[in-house]
Amino acid sequence: MSIILTNAQAQQLPLFSQYYYNPFIYNPAFTGQGENSNAYLIHRSQWRDMPGAPVTYALTVDGPVKNKEIGLGVSLFNDQMDIFNRTGLYASYSYRINLNGDHFIVPGISFGVIDNKIDFSKTNPKDVNDPLLFGTNRRKITMDATFGVAYMWNDLKIGIAVPQLLGSKIRYLQDDINVYMRLRQHLLFSAQYDVKINDDFTLMPNVMTRWAKSSPFQVDVNAIVDWKKMLRGGISYRLGYALGFNMGVTVNKNLMEGYFYEYVLSPIGRAAGGGHEVMLGYSFGSRGGSAADEEKLRKLNEQLDRASVENDSLIRQLKKKDTEHSNDIEYLKEELEKLKQNTNNKNSGGSNNNNDGGNNNNKDEKNKDIRSEKLADYTDENGAAIQPGYYVIIESFKSKANAQNAKKAYENKVIYKPQLLYNKPRQFYYVSVYYTGDEQTSVDVVTVLKNERPDAWIFSME
């Protein structure tokens, strides 16, 4: 009796180059994390000039549900390499957790089955009595799983995944012959950050690393440029192995086509040739229109946000001005009350008729204090337009310097808010110590001010 043990190790994970379009193909944490649902069909052929070279097919569908908190997906792949043929079917699930604001952590997991086949009829042995050639075909179905986690913040996406998590052993037995292969656990790391160059162009650099026991460490570096979400092109480098070129186009808003050519730099490339990968994608469930429409909507939202902030600021300023105006009115009432008391004390010996006549004269005097002016004839001292309303004036100057000195004298006095008004036709500077939109308030202010400035008056700007 003889026992033969064979540990068959082949390229265990299907190799894809355009995974940055469809990251959940490697990491289930990215399942349904896009804006819409997506379906992708992929065909990849590697080492075209070598017999038995790897050929891979994949079909994936994923999308968000329940307010985009949950992602669901399904993927089907077939990976052929020489005598090995594997077909896998997986269901994927992810759940988005909001850490704080725009920061999200997303765990994900996928479960599936793999149909593993070894077709010994494809071999061309030198020894036809080789005991490994026990029949023409062997088949084994095994369970498989992948766990992943992703961190997302605005345009940054970082992911870690462990494919072939169960590390299943696939064993083919016949009589004294034991042929087996083990699904090795892999560790995958990916990172991508979208950099907006301008309104039309976005740079999307990303990197992916792969590691598995007894296998070489792999690093992919990609730089993709996107134009208005309609055209894409880029270059990729797989460390120590190959250089790749990618192009993609989006047709009719939802249909996307991608092509990737791989030029092998390692010595095997001279004998094996390059690689080709073709991808066809379709996005469905979209609520929006074209990329240009989405950009217009984004800009409109930004304008609305700015307007909301400016509106809040304006409301705060108006409330502040209302408070100041109320304080000014209270102060004026107190000053007017003092003036009335002083007037009553001085005129305590007079008759009622004289007092009544005095009141009428006061009304006439108030009207004389208000002078109508054309708003267009005036600016502030810096040449900017001024608001319509009532300005309490204390003095006028031909010299701007003299007007500024007069203005300074009132800068620290209660309720007064001095400013200079410039009359363009007359070329005079007027010192205004108070502005209001209410006529009666301006009259009250000038009444109090006349105690120290008898010649004060009011400009009514219209």
Buried (B, 14 or more C-beta within 10 A) or exposed (E): EEEEEEEBEEBBBBBBBBBBBBBBBBBBBBBBBBBBBBBBEBEBBBBEEEEEBBBBBBBBBBBBEEEEBBBBBBBBBBBBBBBBBBBBBBBBBBBBEEEEEEEBBBBBBBBBEBBBBBBBEBBEEEEEEEEBBBEEEBEBEBEBBBBBBBBBBEEEBBBBBBBBBEEBEBEBEEEEBEBBBBBBBBBBBBBBBBEEEEEEEBBBBBBBBBBBEEBEEBBBBBBBBBBBBBEBBBEBBBEEBBBBEBBBBBEEBBEBEBBBBBEBBEEEBEEBBBBBBBBEBBBEEEEEEBBEEBBEEEEEEEEEEEEEEEEEEEEEEEEEEEEEBEEBBEBBEEBEEEBEEEEEEEEEEEEEEEEEEEEEEEEEEBEEBBEEBEBEEBBBBEEEEBEEBBBBBBBBBEEEEBBBEBBEEBEEEEBBBBBBBBBEEEEBBBBBBBBBEEBEBBBBBBBBBBEEBEEBBBBBBE
